[in-house]
C-alpha cells in the first residue's frame, strides 16, 4: 500500500509564541514526525537572560544549532558559546540554561529527539512569563508546567 503524503505541511505549527522578549516558532512538531523529532527556532534579543529556571530532561536530547548572534549555554555548570554554524548537543539529564550576553540579537535552531515537548509547553510558559510583565515569573507555576511537560527544574541558585 502506498504511503499517503497529501497531509505534508511546511512549518506545521505556523505561529510565533512570545515568552516575554523571547520568541519560539515550531518548524516540526511531534505530531508531524510520528514523535521522532521536534524542531523550533528560538529568537533571543541582545542582553537577555532566560526567565525560566535552569532545567534538565531525562527523556530527550536537545541539540542547538546557532543561526545568528551568540547564545551562551550553561550545561552542568560549564559555559559554551554557540555561534552561527556551531552545534551543541545537550544530553539527557544535563542541567542547562542559556543567555544572550551579547549586544546582538541571537537566533538558534533547537532540535528535540524524540519529540517529547511541543508548542503547548511554550504556550503555557508564555502565559506565566507574560503575566509577570518583565518581572520574575511565578516560580511555582513555572515548575508545575515544566514538570507536567517532562522538564525537571534545577534548584534556585543563590544570587551572587
C-alpha positions, 0 to 999 in steps of 0.5 A: 500500500502506498504511503499517503503524503497529501497531509505534508505541511511546511512549518506545521505549527505556523505561529510565533509564541512570545515568552516575554522578549523571547520568541519560539516558532515550531518548524516540526512538531511531534505530531508531524514526525510520528514523535521522532523529532521536534524542531523550533527556532528560538529568537533571543534579543541582545542582553537577555537572560532566560526567565525560566529556571535552569532545567534538565530532561531525562527523556530527550536530547536537545541539540542547538544549532546557532543561526545568528548572534551568540547564545551562551549555554550553561550545561552542568555548570560549564559555559559554551558559546554557540555561534552561527554554524556551531552545534551543541548537543545537550544530553539527557539529564544535563542541567542547562540554561542559556543567555544572550550576553551579547549586544546582538540579537541571537537566533538558534535552531533547537532540535528535540529527539524524540519529540517529547515537548511541543508548542503547548509547553511554550504556550503555557510558559508564555502565559506565566512569563507574560503575566509577570510583565518583565518581572520574575515569573511565578516560580511555582507555576513555572515548575508545575508546567515544566514538570507536567511537560517532562522538564525537571527544574534545577534548584534556585541558585543563590544570587551572587 
